[in-house]
Amino acid sequence: MLSLGMVLISMILFFIAYKTYGDYLADQWGIDSSKPTPAHTKEDGVDFVPAKPQVLLGHHFASIAGAGPINGPVQAAVFGWVPVLLWIIIGGIFFGGVHDYGSLTASMKHDGKSVGTIVEDYMGSTGKTLFSAFAWLTLILVVAAFGSIVAQSFESTPVVATASILFMVEAIIFGYFVYRKGVNLGIATVIGVIFLFVSIYVAQFFPIQLSATTWVIFLGIYAFVASTAPVWILLQPRDYLNSYLLYAMMLGAVLGILIARPEIQMDAYSGFKIESANGAVKLLFPTLFITVACGAISGFHSLVGSGTTSKQIDNERDAKLIGYGGMLIECALAAIALVTAAYLTKENYGEILGEKGPTVLFSMGIADFMSKFGIPYEHGLTFVTLSVSAFALTSLDTATRLARFIFQEFFEKNDGVGEQSPLTNKWVSTTITVVVGFAFALKGYKLIWPIFGSANQLLAGLALLAVAGWLKGENRNYKMIIFPMFFMFAATLTALVVETKNYFGKATLEGGAGNWIMTVLPIVLFILALVLMKVGFQVLFSDKNKNRLETK
């Protein structure tokens, strides 16, 4: 009964927050449904394309979800289910929801520009340079981590690889008929979802078996195409259709929990200090707030919202559904993921997590729940594994496109004097992003994931700083930003220090270029963040921003 209560109470609180706090934020931030959005004023058929809210929600949700809201809560459960659940609920409503909605709104109010450009408007060119560098480095880690995860998933489960390729083909057909032939979206969706599940069935008879290295190369080529092709032909329809996989998985999980009502075996609170089997010590602060990541707040979301989503919003009122609502749906998924860990005994949890990893633990749990209403365990396990892999692939192609945008903006001249640098060319910027990102992917996600978590959460703090700067410049209320911003800075800067110490220890004992790179990288990110924070705080807590805007 407790497991069912965990999920239902979370969902009820998220719904209440969406209807109340979401409306409050919309009022404070000046959402105006009568104003045209960048999707209309700058429509180009490639990046700026108006989309129906349900389609864009699917695209946005699929892009931000990935494996984060699954892996994070499962791994953080080592501290007990109570602190994880509290952080998912409180963090999602007052941290992540504000962060996602705010960054999406700020971008939408700035012609669909990224958070980096918003930083430039309110913190100057130095702020933009620092933020863009930080964001691009973080996205490279996203590309590397998810590229490695998907490649290993394809290698270990060839059926997932075949189904994913079939999904890509189906998305192209879907986009063509909906956007170029005017086929009714509802009819196309029904047909598309049917063929989505047909693809899963067909894939079982034609599994594609390749090495992880070969899949990394294939995924690099795919990411290049997805980053440069018009958004309506591949990225948006694939994400939209894939979102139904996740909705179905979540529905199956809730039904399974409702029927099975698994007993919670895990301790409610395991202590502030946890020592793992290999002797590593983890402290609840900052580890919990870094590990849960996408289940409560994630800096990657700000880049998705300001990079692709803001360019497709049809009406400003849709921003609450997509930004705030999308984050709360992800939090609901995180609560479900937590139950899959909490119903295991401490011994079984440690064994499965250590040997098979958080994604497999989650897939096994959901498959077990779904078996309670008649779905065979093996079929359920395949379906859940495929769903998680599909969303990791979605985060991969979205991250590549976002990195391309940021790279172009970094070298773009806004004064209109002289020719633009070749580095602003989308083919050049995409090539550099793909080559660097997938070179890291070949090293494996286990090397990258710890530093990615810290960088990602620090990016959330920097994005909140940018949103606060925008709101102050517009003379709007930004008090709801301040505490989440300072808290994320405190947690993530502490985590970066810990990670630097850990990697330095590995580098001195084991050597290896990878360990040394991962020692230097957090130091670079730490310094970039401190300088950018100094610039931002000077603007946010002084009259410089106000005076500059008055003379603008």
C-alpha positions as CSV (number, residue, x, y, z in Angstrom):
1,M,0.0,0.0,0.0
2,L,2.9,2.4,0.8
3,S,4.3,2.0,-2.7
4,L,1.0,3.0,-4.3
5,G,0.7,5.9,-1.9
6,M,4.2,7.1,-2.9
7,V,3.2,7.3,-6.5
8,L,-0.4,8.6,-6.2
9,I,0.5,11.3,-3.6
10,S,3.3,12.5,-5.8
11,M,1.1,12.7,-8.8
12,I,-1.6,14.6,-6.9
13,L,0.9,17.1,-5.6
14,F,2.3,17.6,-9.0
15,F,-1.2,18.2,-10.5
16,I,-2.0,20.8,-7.7
17,A,1.3,22.5,-8.3
18,Y,0.7,22.7,-12.0
19,K,-2.7,24.3,-11.6
20,T,-1.6,26.8,-8.8
21,Y,2.1,27.5,-8.8
22,G,2.3,27.1,-12.6
23,D,-0.4,29.8,-13.0
24,Y,1.4,32.0,-10.5
25,L,4.6,31.8,-12.5
26,A,2.8,32.6,-15.7
27,D,1.3,35.7,-14.2
28,Q,4.6,36.9,-12.7
29,W,6.5,36.3,-15.9
30,G,4.2,38.1,-18.3
31,I,2.9,35.2,-20.4
32,D,0.7,36.8,-23.1
33,S,-1.2,34.6,-25.5
34,S,-1.8,37.5,-27.9
35,K,1.8,37.9,-28.7
36,P,3.3,36.0,-31.7
37,T,6.0,33.5,-30.9
38,P,9.3,33.1,-32.6
39,A,7.9,30.0,-34.4
40,H,5.7,32.4,-36.4
41,T,7.8,35.5,-36.6
42,K,11.0,33.6,-37.7
43,E,9.4,30.5,-39.3
44,D,11.9,28.9,-41.7
45,G,10.7,25.3,-42.1
46,V,13.9,24.0,-40.5
47,D,14.4,25.1,-36.9
48,F,11.5,27.5,-36.4
49,V,8.3,25.5,-37.0
50,P,5.0,26.0,-35.1
51,A,3.9,22.8,-33.5
52,K,0.7,21.8,-31.8
53,P,1.1,21.7,-28.0
54,Q,0.6,17.9,-27.7
55,V,3.2,17.3,-30.4
56,L,5.7,19.7,-28.8
57,L,5.1,18.3,-25.4
58,G,6.0,14.8,-26.7
59,H,9.1,16.1,-28.4
60,H,10.2,18.1,-25.4
61,F,9.4,15.4,-22.8
62,A,11.2,12.7,-24.9
63,S,14.2,15.0,-25.2
64,I,14.6,15.9,-21.5
65,A,13.7,12.4,-20.2
66,G,16.4,10.1,-21.5
67,A,17.7,7.7,-18.8
68,G,18.2,10.5,-16.2
69,P,14.9,10.2,-14.2
70,I,15.3,6.5,-14.1
71,N,19.0,6.0,-13.3
72,G,19.1,8.9,-10.8
73,P,16.5,7.9,-8.3
74,V,17.4,4.3,-8.5
75,Q,21.1,5.1,-7.6
76,A,20.2,7.7,-5.0
77,A,17.9,5.2,-3.2
78,V,21.0,4.0,-1.3
79,F,20.2,6.9,1.1
80,G,16.7,5.6,1.7
81,W,13.5,6.2,-0.1
82,V,12.2,9.2,2.1
83,P,15.0,11.7,1.2
84,V,14.8,10.8,-2.5
85,L,11.0,11.1,-2.7
86,L,11.1,14.4,-0.8
87,W,13.7,15.8,-3.2
88,I,11.7,14.6,-6.2
89,I,8.6,16.3,-5.0
90,I,10.1,19.5,-3.6
91,G,12.8,19.8,-6.2
92,G,10.4,19.1,-9.1
93,I,7.9,21.7,-8.0
94,F,10.1,24.5,-6.8
95,F,13.4,23.9,-8.5
96,G,13.1,21.9,-11.7
97,G,9.7,23.2,-12.8
98,V,10.8,26.8,-12.2
99,H,14.1,26.2,-14.0
100,D,12.5,24.6,-17.1
101,Y,9.5,26.9,-17.4
102,G,11.7,30.0,-16.8
103,S,14.4,29.1,-19.3
104,L,11.8,28.2,-21.9
105,T,9.9,31.5,-21.3
106,A,13.1,33.6,-21.4
107,S,14.1,32.1,-24.7
108,M,10.7,32.5,-26.2
109,K,10.8,36.2,-25.2
110,H,14.2,36.5,-26.9
111,D,13.3,35.3,-30.4
112,G,14.1,31.6,-29.6
113,K,17.7,32.3,-28.7
114,S,19.6,30.1,-26.4
115,V,20.3,30.9,-22.7
116,G,23.8,32.0,-23.7
117,T,22.4,34.9,-25.8
118,I,20.1,35.8,-22.9
119,V,23.2,35.9,-20.7
120,E,24.8,38.3,-23.2
121,D,21.8,40.7,-23.1
122,Y,21.9,41.0,-19.3
123,M,25.5,40.2,-18.3
124,G,27.5,41.3,-21.3
125,S,29.6,39.5,-23.9
126,T,31.9,38.0,-21.3
127,G,29.0,36.3,-19.6
128,K,27.8,34.9,-22.9
129,T,31.3,33.6,-23.8
130,L,31.7,31.9,-20.4
131,F,28.2,30.4,-20.4
132,S,28.4,29.1,-24.0
133,A,31.7,27.5,-23.3
134,F,30.4,25.8,-20.2
135,A,27.2,24.7,-21.9
136,W,29.0,23.3,-25.0
137,L,31.4,21.3,-22.8
138,T,28.4,19.9,-20.8
139,L,26.6,18.9,-24.0
140,I,29.7,17.2,-25.2
141,L,29.5,15.1,-22.0
142,V,25.8,14.4,-22.7
143,V,26.6,13.3,-26.3
144,A,29.4,11.1,-25.1
145,A,27.5,9.5,-22.2
146,F,24.3,8.8,-24.1
147,G,26.2,7.8,-27.2
148,S,28.0,5.2,-25.2
149,I,24.9,4.0,-23.3
150,V,22.9,3.6,-26.5
151,A,25.7,1.8,-28.3
152,Q,26.1,-0.7,-25.4
153,S,22.4,-1.2,-25.3
154,F,22.3,-1.9,-29.1
155,E,25.2,-4.4,-28.7
156,S,23.7,-6.3,-25.8
157,T,20.1,-6.3,-27.1
158,P,20.1,-6.4,-30.9
159,V,16.3,-6.3,-31.0
160,V,16.4,-2.8,-29.5
161,A,18.8,-1.7,-32.3
162,T,16.5,-3.0,-35.0
163,A,13.4,-1.4,-33.5
164,S,15.1,1.9,-33.0
165,I,16.1,2.0,-36.7
166,L,12.6,1.2,-37.7
167,F,11.4,4.1,-35.5
168,M,13.6,6.5,-37.4
169,V,12.2,5.4,-40.7
170,E,8.6,5.6,-39.4
171,A,9.3,9.2,-38.0
172,I,10.4,10.4,-41.5
173,I,7.3,9.0,-43.1
174,F,5.1,10.5,-40.3
175,G,6.7,13.9,-40.6
176,Y,6.3,14.0,-44.4
177,F,2.6,13.1,-44.4
178,V,1.7,15.4,-41.5
179,Y,3.7,18.5,-42.4
180,R,3.8,18.2,-46.2
181,K,0.6,16.3,-47.1
182,G,-1.6,17.7,-44.4
183,V,-2.7,14.4,-42.9
184,N,-4.9,14.9,-39.8
185,L,-2.6,14.7,-36.7
186,G,-5.0,12.5,-34.8
187,I,-5.3,9.9,-37.6
188,A,-1.6,10.0,-38.2
189,T,-0.9,9.5,-34.5
190,V,-3.2,6.5,-34.2
191,I,-1.5,4.9,-37.3
192,G,1.9,5.9,-36.1
193,V,1.5,4.4,-32.6
194,I,0.2,1.2,-34.1
195,F,3.2,0.9,-36.4
196,L,5.4,1.8,-33.4
197,F,4.4,-1.4,-31.7
198,V,4.4,-3.4,-34.9
199,S,8.0,-2.3,-35.3
200,I,8.8,-3.8,-31.9
201,Y,7.2,-7.1,-32.9
202,V,9.0,-7.2,-36.3
203,A,12.4,-6.3,-34.8
204,Q,12.4,-9.6,-32.9
205,F,12.8,-11.5,-36.2
206,F,15.6,-9.3,-37.6
207,P,18.0,-8.4,-34.7
208,I,21.0,-6.4,-35.9
209,Q,24.2,-7.6,-34.2
210,L,27.2,-5.2,-34.3
211,S,30.0,-4.3,-31.9
212,A,29.6,-1.3,-29.6
213,T,32.3,0.5,-31.4
214,T,30.5,0.1,-34.7
215,W,27.3,1.3,-33.1
216,V,29.1,4.4,-31.8
217,I,30.2,5.2,-35.4
218,F,26.6,4.6,-36.7
219,L,25.2,6.8,-33.9
220,G,27.6,9.6,-34.8
221,I,26.4,9.6,-38.4
222,Y,22.8,9.5,-37.2
223,A,23.4,12.4,-34.8
224,F,24.9,14.4,-37.6
225,V,21.9,13.9,-39.8
226,A,19.4,14.6,-36.9
227,S,21.2,17.8,-36.0
228,T,21.2,19.3,-39.5
229,A,17.9,18.0,-41.0
230,P,14.7,20.1,-40.7
231,V,13.2,19.5,-37.3
232,W,9.8,18.4,-38.7
233,I,11.2,15.5,-40.8
234,L,12.9,13.4,-38.1
235,L,13.6,14.9,-34.7
236,Q,10.2,16.2,-33.8
237,P,8.0,13.3,-35.1
238,R,10.4,10.7,-33.7
239,D,10.3,12.2,-30.2
240,Y,6.5,12.7,-30.4
241,L,5.9,9.1,-31.4
242,N,8.4,7.8,-28.9
243,S,6.7,9.7,-26.1
244,Y,3.8,7.2,-26.4
245,L,6.2,4.4,-25.5
246,L,7.0,6.2,-22.3
247,Y,3.4,7.1,-21.6
248,A,2.5,3.4,-22.1
249,M,5.3,2.3,-19.9
250,M,4.3,4.7,-17.1
251,L,0.7,3.6,-17.4
252,G,1.7,0.0,-17.2
253,A,3.8,0.7,-14.2
254,V,1.1,2.5,-12.3
255,L,-1.5,-0.2,-13.1
256,G,1.0,-2.9,-12.0
257,I,1.7,-1.0,-8.7
258,L,-2.1,-0.6,-8.2
259,I,-2.7,-4.3,-8.6
260,A,0.4,-5.7,-7.0
261,R,0.9,-3.1,-4.3
262,P,4.5,-4.2,-3.8
263,E,5.7,-4.0,-0.2
264,I,8.5,-1.4,0.5
265,Q,11.6,-3.3,1.7
266,M,14.1,-0.5,1.7
267,D,14.9,1.6,4.7
268,A,13.1,4.9,4.8
269,Y,16.4,6.6,5.7
270,S,19.8,4.9,5.6
271,G,21.9,7.7,7.0
272,F,23.8,10.8,5.9
273,K,27.0,8.9,5.3
274,I,27.0,5.7,3.1
275,E,30.0,3.4,2.5
276,S,29.8,1.3,-0.7
277,A,31.2,-2.3,-1.1
278,N,34.4,-1.0,-2.7
279,G,35.1,1.4,0.2
280,A,33.9,4.6,-1.4
281,V,32.1,7.0,0.9
282,K,29.1,9.0,-0.2
283,L,27.5,11.9,1.7
284,L,23.8,12.7,1.3
285,F,24.9,16.3,0.6
286,P,25.8,16.8,-2.2
287,T,25.5,13.3,-3.6
288,L,21.7,13.0,-3.5
289,F,21.1,16.4,-5.2
290,I,23.5,15.5,-8.0
291,T,22.5,11.9,-8.5
292,V,18.7,12.3,-8.8
293,A,19.4,14.9,-11.6
294,C,16.5,14.9,-14.2
295,G,14.1,13.6,-11.6
296,A,14.1,16.9,-9.8
297,I,16.2,19.5,-11.7
298,S,18.6,19.3,-14.7
299,G,20.6,21.9,-16.5
300,F,20.3,20.0,-19.7
301,H,16.6,20.9,-19.7
302,S,17.3,24.6,-20.0
303,L,19.3,23.9,-23.2
304,V,16.5,21.8,-24.7
305,G,13.9,24.4,-23.8
306,S,15.9,27.3,-25.2
307,G,17.5,25.4,-28.0
308,T,14.8,23.6,-29.8
309,T,11.4,23.8,-27.9
310,S,11.2,27.7,-27.8
311,K,11.5,27.7,-31.6
312,Q,8.4,25.6,-32.0
313,I,5.9,27.0,-29.5
314,D,2.7,28.0,-31.3
315,N,1.4,30.2,-28.5
316,E,2.9,31.6,-25.3
317,R,0.3,29.9,-23.1
318,D,1.7,26.5,-24.3
319,A,4.9,27.2,-22.4
320,K,3.4,26.2,-19.0
321,L,2.2,22.8,-20.3
322,I,5.5,22.1,-22.0
323,G,8.0,23.6,-19.6
324,Y,6.4,23.2,-16.2
325,G,4.1,20.3,-17.1
326,G,6.8,18.4,-18.9
327,M,9.1,18.6,-15.8
328,L,6.4,17.4,-13.5
329,I,5.6,14.4,-15.7
330,E,9.3,13.5,-15.5
331,C,9.2,13.8,-11.7
332,A,6.3,11.3,-11.8
333,L,8.5,8.9,-13.7
334,A,11.2,9.4,-11.2
335,A,8.8,8.5,-8.3
336,I,7.9,5.3,-10.2
337,A,11.6,4.5,-10.7
338,L,12.1,5.0,-7.0
339,V,9.5,2.3,-6.2
340,T,11.3,-0.2,-8.4
341,A,14.3,0.1,-6.1
342,A,12.5,0.6,-2.8
343,Y,10.5,-2.7,-3.0
344,L,13.7,-4.7,-3.1
345,T,15.6,-5.8,-0.1
346,K,18.9,-4.1,0.7
347,E,20.8,-7.2,-0.5
348,N,18.9,-7.6,-3.7
349,Y,19.1,-3.9,-4.5
350,G,22.9,-3.9,-4.0
351,E,23.4,-7.0,-6.0
352,I,21.3,-6.0,-9.1
353,L,22.6,-2.4,-9.1
354,G,26.2,-3.5,-8.8
355,E,26.0,-6.3,-11.4
356,K,23.5,-5.0,-14.0
357,G,23.1,-1.3,-13.3
358,P,20.2,1.0,-12.6
359,T,18.5,0.8,-16.0
360,V,18.2,-3.0,-15.8
361,L,17.0,-2.8,-12.2
362,F,14.3,-0.4,-13.2
363,S,13.3,-2.6,-16.3
364,M,13.1,-5.7,-14.1
365,G,10.9,-3.9,-11.6
366,I,8.5,-2.5,-14.1
367,A,8.3,-5.9,-15.9
368,D,7.5,-7.5,-12.6
369,F,4.7,-5.0,-11.9
370,M,3.2,-5.4,-15.4
371,S,3.2,-9.2,-15.1
372,K,0.6,-8.8,-12.4
373,F,-2.0,-7.9,-15.0
374,G,-1.1,-10.5,-17.6
375,I,1.8,-9.2,-19.6
376,P,4.5,-12.0,-19.6
377,Y,7.6,-10.9,-17.7
378,E,10.0,-11.4,-20.6
379,H,7.9,-9.4,-23.0
380,G,7.5,-6.6,-20.4
381,L,11.3,-6.6,-19.8
382,T,12.0,-6.2,-23.5
383,F,9.4,-3.4,-23.9
384,V,10.7,-1.4,-20.9
385,T,14.3,-1.8,-22.0
386,L,13.4,-0.7,-25.5
387,S,11.5,2.4,-24.1
388,V,14.5,3.5,-22.0
389,S,16.9,3.0,-24.9
390,A,14.6,5.0,-27.2
391,F,14.7,7.9,-24.8
392,A,18.5,7.8,-24.3
393,L,18.7,8.0,-28.1
394,T,16.3,11.0,-28.1
395,S,18.5,12.8,-25.6
396,L,21.5,12.0,-27.8
397,D,20.2,13.6,-31.0
398,T,18.7,16.6,-29.2
399,A,22.0,17.2,-27.4
400,T,23.9,17.2,-30.7
401,R,21.6,19.7,-32.2
402,L,21.8,21.9,-29.1
403,A,25.6,21.8,-29.1
404,R,25.5,22.9,-32.8
405,F,23.3,25.9,-32.0
406,I,25.5,27.0,-29.1
407,F,28.7,26.5,-31.1
408,Q,27.3,28.6,-33.9
409,E,26.1,31.4,-31.5
410,F,29.5,31.4,-29.8
411,F,31.3,32.5,-33.0
412,E,28.5,34.6,-34.4
413,K,29.0,38.3,-35.0
414,N,26.0,40.3,-34.0
415,D,27.2,43.6,-35.3
416,G,26.8,42.7,-39.0
417,V,30.3,43.9,-39.8
418,G,32.4,41.6,-42.0
419,E,31.9,38.0,-42.9
420,Q,30.8,35.4,-40.4
421,S,33.4,32.8,-39.3
422,P,33.2,29.4,-41.0
423,L,32.7,28.0,-37.5
424,T,29.1,29.4,-37.6
425,N,28.3,27.1,-40.5
426,K,26.0,24.4,-39.3
427,W,27.8,21.7,-41.2
428,V,31.2,22.7,-39.7
429,S,29.8,23.2,-36.1
430,T,28.0,19.9,-36.3
431,T,31.0,18.0,-37.5
432,I,33.2,19.3,-34.7
433,T,30.6,18.5,-32.1
434,V,30.0,15.0,-33.4
435,V,33.8,14.2,-33.7
436,V,34.6,15.4,-30.2
437,G,31.5,14.0,-28.5
438,F,31.8,10.5,-30.0
439,A,35.5,10.4,-29.4
440,F,34.7,10.6,-25.7
441,A,31.8,8.1,-26.2
442,L,34.4,5.5,-27.2
443,K,35.9,5.7,-23.7
444,G,32.6,4.5,-22.2
445,Y,30.0,6.2,-20.1
446,K,31.3,5.0,-16.7
447,L,34.3,7.3,-17.1
448,I,32.1,10.3,-18.1
449,W,28.9,9.9,-16.0
450,P,30.2,11.2,-12.6
451,I,31.5,14.5,-14.0
452,F,28.6,14.9,-16.3
453,G,26.2,14.8,-13.3
454,S,28.0,17.6,-11.5
455,A,28.4,19.7,-14.7
456,N,24.8,19.2,-15.6
457,Q,23.5,20.3,-12.2
458,L,25.9,23.3,-12.1
459,L,24.5,24.3,-15.5
460,A,21.0,24.4,-13.9
461,G,22.3,26.9,-11.3
462,L,23.8,29.1,-14.1
463,A,20.6,28.9,-16.1
464,L,18.6,30.0,-13.1
465,L,21.1,32.9,-12.8
466,A,20.4,33.9,-16.4
467,V,16.6,33.7,-15.9
468,A,16.9,35.9,-12.8
469,G,18.9,38.4,-14.7
470,W,16.3,38.5,-17.4
471,L,13.5,39.0,-14.9
472,K,15.3,41.7,-13.1
473,G,15.9,43.5,-16.4
474,E,12.2,43.3,-17.2
475,N,11.4,44.5,-13.7
476,R,9.5,41.3,-12.9
477,N,9.5,39.1,-9.8
478,Y,12.6,36.8,-9.6
479,K,12.5,36.0,-5.9
480,M,11.3,32.4,-6.7
481,I,14.7,31.9,-8.5
482,I,17.1,32.9,-5.7
483,F,17.0,30.0,-3.2
484,P,17.0,27.2,-5.9
485,M,19.9,29.0,-7.6
486,F,22.1,29.3,-4.5
487,F,21.3,25.8,-3.4
488,M,22.3,24.3,-6.7
489,F,25.6,26.3,-6.7
490,A,26.4,25.1,-3.2
491,A,25.7,21.4,-4.1
492,T,27.4,21.3,-7.4
493,L,30.5,23.2,-6.6
494,T,31.0,20.9,-3.7
495,A,30.5,17.9,-5.9
496,L,33.0,19.2,-8.5
497,V,35.7,19.4,-5.8
498,V,35.0,15.9,-4.7
499,E,35.1,14.6,-8.3
500,T,38.4,16.4,-9.0
501,K,39.9,14.8,-5.9
502,N,38.6,11.3,-6.9
503,Y,39.9,11.5,-10.5
504,F,43.2,12.9,-9.4
505,G,43.6,10.0,-7.1
506,K,42.9,7.6,-10.0
507,A,45.2,9.4,-12.3
508,T,48.2,9.3,-9.9
509,L,47.6,5.7,-9.0
510,E,46.5,4.2,-12.3
511,G,47.7,6.8,-14.9
512,G,45.9,6.9,-18.2
513,A,44.9,9.9,-20.4
514,G,41.2,9.4,-19.6
515,N,41.7,9.9,-15.9
516,W,43.9,13.0,-16.4
517,I,41.4,14.5,-18.8
518,M,38.6,13.9,-16.3
519,T,40.8,15.5,-13.6
520,V,41.4,18.7,-15.5
521,L,37.8,19.0,-16.9
522,P,36.0,19.6,-13.6
523,I,38.7,22.2,-12.7
524,V,38.0,24.0,-15.9
525,L,34.2,23.8,-15.3
526,F,34.7,25.0,-11.7
527,I,36.7,28.1,-12.8
528,L,34.3,28.9,-15.6
529,A,31.3,28.7,-13.2
530,L,33.0,30.9,-10.6
531,V,33.8,33.7,-13.0
532,L,30.4,33.5,-14.6
533,M,28.7,33.6,-11.1
534,K,30.8,36.7,-10.2
535,V,29.6,38.5,-13.4
536,G,26.0,37.4,-12.8
537,F,25.9,38.4,-9.2
538,Q,27.3,41.9,-10.0
539,V,24.4,42.4,-12.3
540,L,21.7,40.7,-10.2
541,F,22.6,42.3,-6.9
542,S,23.5,45.8,-8.1
543,D,22.0,48.6,-10.1
544,K,24.2,48.0,-13.2
545,N,21.6,46.0,-15.0
546,K,18.9,48.6,-14.3
547,N,21.0,51.5,-15.4
548,R,22.2,49.7,-18.5
549,L,18.7,48.9,-19.6
550,E,17.5,52.4,-19.1
551,T,20.2,53.7,-21.4
552,K,19.8,51.0,-23.9
